[in-house]
Structure formats: structure tokens, C-alpha cells
Amino acid sequence: MNENAPEGVAVDDARSREILGLGWGGVAHFADLLAQEGELRGLIGPRELPKLWTRHVLNSAAVAQFLPETGSLADVGSGAGLPGVVLALMRPDLEVHLVEPMQRRVEWLREVGEELDLDNVTVHQVRAEELHGRLLVDAVTARAVAALDRLAQFCMPLVAPGGRLLAQKGQRAEEEVAKADRVLHKLGVVEVTVHAVDMLGDGDVTRVVEARKR
Ligand SMILES: C[S@@+](CC[C@H](N)C(=O)[O-])C[C@H]1O[C@@H](n2cnc3c(N)ncnc32)[C@H](O)[C@@H]1O
């Protein structure tokens, strides 16, 4: 337990409730666990704590509206569980795979899965490449993992035909898409859309690159 971490980091306001829907309670619990232990366990930096709820937890929900209506999801490079744990709590109907190679992050993800009773979640301690030919899902999410051209190379082989990669990106999303154009085409991507999502209505826009596979 980190004595300096704030307790009750979740904000119970109308916007958070609207964004997280029925997942609010579980996500609030997750955020509190992360606030208590995240820094101590090297999962988040100390400067991230004050913005944990808005810039990390709620921000992770930006991809939720682009998820399939049913099926499976792999969150590649889950780290502390962003966005994978948040999405698993928002969408208990989806089968969620958290893909993360680092031991201490995997231990954290497994503990969180137990604490939050996430029975729709499987944690894989591997690099995404190691799952090629072994796992196929309807959607892959990735937040702050790699530049799009490289990310697509290890994520697209996990995407089933007709499925999509949903990559959370910053302001340079369009540039990354232009740079990755040939790679995406080679990997069977037939359509790329960059969605601008203003989660909090404060002008701070998150870009979600949606790359749909043939
Ligand atoms: C900067 S962290 C971001 C973590 C989290 N997605 C977030 O938004 O806070 C990047 C994570 O991607 C993981 N990673 C990097 N390359 C990967 C790969 N090829 N397959 C799976 N995970 C990978 C790293 O271990 C690390 O935990």
C-alpha cells in the first residue's frame, strides 16, 4: 500500500457515469487500486497520479464506442491495464485477452483480474508476435505501445477477417497513418479511419485509428 497515494481517485460525476455506463463501479475500484499501488509497483509515474482518472482511466474508454457488438478483444501491451481492464469492465460480454510480456505488469494484471472478479479476462505473458497463428480476435486495442507501422505488424495478424485494430494515438495520428500506408495494405487492411474523440468535452482530443481488415 502506498501511503502517499490518494484514496478514492475516481470521480463520481455525470460525465464519468455516462462514459463508463454500468462499468463505473468496477472501473472506480480499478482506479483506486492503481492509485494505491501503481507508483510503488512501477506501473505509473508519480506525476501521472493527479491525472489518473481523467487522462488514463477515462481516456482508455475512448475506444469503447468502436468495439464490436459481440466477440473477442485483445489488448496488446496492456501495461497497468489500460485500456484492457477498463474495457473488460465496461463490456463484460466480450472475451478479453490482455497481452503483456513484462513479468511484474502481468502479475499486477492477474491480481487485478482476481480482485475485480474479471471472469471474461485471460492474461497472456507474451509479446503479441508469439500469439500469431494461435489467437484470432474481432478487435485488437493498443494504447501507447508503438508507432503505427510497427504496431500493425505485430497486431494485425491477431485480427480475424472483417475485424479491426483500434490504436489510441496522439496528435500525429494522421502522419502515422500516412507512414504506415504500405504496411497496412500488405497486412490486409482495406479501410483506415482516424476518429477524433473528445472524451471530457474539454478540447483535449484522443485519436483512435481504426484499421479494418479484409
Ligand atoms: C508505454 S506502455 C503502455 C501501457 C498501457 N497500454 C498504457 O496505455 O498505459 C507499453 C507496453 O507495451 C508492452 N509491449 C511492447 N511491445 C510489445 C509487444 N510486441 N507485444 C506485447 N506488448 C508489448 C510493454 O511491455 C509495455 O507494458
PDBQT file of the ligand as one rigid body, heavy atoms in Angstrom, charges set to zero:
ROOT
HETATM    1  C1  LIG A 301       4.206   2.533 -22.612  1.00  0.00    +0.000 C 
HETATM    2  S1  LIG A 301       3.488   1.054 -22.081  1.00  0.00    +0.000 S 
HETATM    3  C2  LIG A 301       1.757   1.409 -22.265  1.00  0.00    +0.000 C 
HETATM    4  C3  LIG A 301       0.911   0.568 -21.373  1.00  0.00    +0.000 C 
HETATM    5  C4  LIG A 301      -0.587   0.826 -21.447  1.00  0.00    +0.000 C 
HETATM    6  N1  LIG A 301      -1.124   0.388 -22.729  1.00  0.00    +0.000 N 
HETATM    7  C5  LIG A 301      -0.927   2.275 -21.176  1.00  0.00    +0.000 C 
HETATM    8  O1  LIG A 301      -1.528   2.924 -22.031  1.00  0.00    +0.000 OA
HETATM    9  O2  LIG A 301      -0.609   2.754 -20.079  1.00  0.00    +0.000 OA
HETATM   10  C6  LIG A 301       3.775  -0.083 -23.442  1.00  0.00    +0.000 C 
HETATM   11  C7  LIG A 301       3.550  -1.530 -23.061  1.00  0.00    +0.000 C 
HETATM   12  O3  LIG A 301       3.609  -2.320 -24.246  1.00  0.00    +0.000 OA
HETATM   13  C8  LIG A 301       4.275  -3.519 -23.959  1.00  0.00    +0.000 C 
HETATM   14  N2  LIG A 301       4.783  -4.043 -25.254  1.00  0.00    +0.000 N 
HETATM   15  C9  LIG A 301       5.772  -3.534 -26.023  1.00  0.00    +0.000 A 
HETATM   16  N3  LIG A 301       5.953  -4.296 -27.135  1.00  0.00    +0.000 NA
HETATM   17  C10 LIG A 301       5.026  -5.298 -27.074  1.00  0.00    +0.000 A 
HETATM   18  C11 LIG A 301       4.700  -6.412 -27.909  1.00  0.00    +0.000 A 
HETATM   19  N4  LIG A 301       5.369  -6.646 -29.045  1.00  0.00    +0.000 N 
HETATM   20  N5  LIG A 301       3.702  -7.233 -27.534  1.00  0.00    +0.000 NA
HETATM   21  C12 LIG A 301       3.016  -7.008 -26.384  1.00  0.00    +0.000 A 
HETATM   22  N6  LIG A 301       3.285  -5.974 -25.546  1.00  0.00    +0.000 NA
HETATM   23  C13 LIG A 301       4.271  -5.142 -25.878  1.00  0.00    +0.000 A 
HETATM   24  C14 LIG A 301       5.345  -3.124 -22.950  1.00  0.00    +0.000 C 
HETATM   25  O4  LIG A 301       5.795  -4.212 -22.165  1.00  0.00    +0.000 OA
HETATM   26  C15 LIG A 301       4.597  -2.079 -22.118  1.00  0.00    +0.000 C 
HETATM   27  O5  LIG A 301       3.960  -2.657 -21.000  1.00  0.00    +0.000 OA
ENDROOT
TORSDOF 0
